[in-house]
Structure formats: structure tokens, C-alpha cells
Amino acid sequence: IAPAASKSQDMPNKMLIDATHPEETRVVVVRGNRVEEFDFETAQRKQLRGNIYLAKVTRVEPSLQAAFVEYGGNRHGFLAFSEIHPDYYQIPVADRQALIEAEEQAHREAEEESENRSHGRRRSRHRNARRRGHGERV
């Protein structure tokens, strides 16, 4: 059985071009349902407010309340947390449920481990008491 990664590599790439506006052309390369590359060109090469970029977060800087991002080639950017719509912070339901289940499992395992340790201490105390003669019947 081939791993899933090789299956996605076998899928053909599609290049989608949006040239509906003469001042800007957008190009995206898609493999399956995943965006592999995104690029755009503008007439004046100015950044236009409202553009959508596919970027990779390279560093989060809490003191600046921002993230540094790389969005293709050698292009880097700065993304203030206040610019991120709150919907993007929502965890998908399936992922949230998996996290809750993992947390509950870890909690159960920690409780079992704690109980095992406390039972072990009680048994050793009981054994030690019998050795000293406190546990003998008269």
C-alpha cells in the first residue's frame, strides 16, 4: 500500500489563471484540492489592500502581536493578529473533538498512574509495619 503522500504527488497539477481585471493577473497551481502555489502580477506592482495570499508562518512574535510570513519565492510579510478574522481561530469540529478525547485520555492515564503510585506506597507501609511487629496478631 502506497502512502497517501505519494498518491497526492501522482495527481495532476491544474493551473488556474484569473485575468478578469486588466490591472491584475492571479495564478494558482492546484494539486487535487490543495493549493500548491499562488502568485499575482499587477500593472504597477503595488500591493492592493484586500488581496488574498497563501503564506507560511515562519515566526510568531507575541511581543509584537504579529507573525512573520513567507508567501512564495523570496517574499516575506508581517501579519498583525488584529488583521486576522476571528473565524480563522476556530478549530474544526472533528479536530476539536479529537483534542478533547486526547486530553480526557491523558487525564485518565495520569489518574491511574497516581492511584498505582499511592497503592504501592500503602502496601510498602503495611509490609514495613508487619516487619517491625506492628502487624502481628496476639
Buried (B, 14 or more C-beta within 10 A) or exposed (E): EEEEEEEEEEEEEEEEEEEEEEEBBBBBBBBBEEEBBBBBEBEEEEEEEEEEBEBEEEEEEEEEEBBBBBBBEEEEBEBEEEEEEEEEEEEEEEEEEEEEEEEEEEEEEEEEEEEEEEEEEEEEEEEEEEEEEEEEEE
